[in-house]
């Protein structure tokens, strides 16, 4: 069983645009979650929310920013339960690496921590597959948001 997810895409937008789309809460709401709240600094805590409180019970996932290397690398821990602190066995690590390629950006995503994840009520193989499928769809939307943002924002 694969214990990490690795995806890579080439986005027709410069790193400055892709960086904004990957790291700014307002842009994350375009491609990933319905709401995102966090400060972009290591150690900052925040939330990602899926669903609308007026229509359904929203799913709120806490996150902790691990590392920020502007225009190059962004990492956060997430998926630990609301009442828990981040400790080995209750979080996953998501890493985004941006690599300039001419006028474009290669974006590498790695999600790891599945091997140590301790969720007795969860089929780990199905959980990893669910995340892998989710990231595939999210990255397609991220690409669209970056290209759209590139068309709206002057770069340079």
Helices and strands as residue ranges (DSSP letters): E 4-11, H 15-23, H 25-31, E 35-37, E 45-50, E 59-69, E 73-78, E 92-101, E 104-112, H 124-152
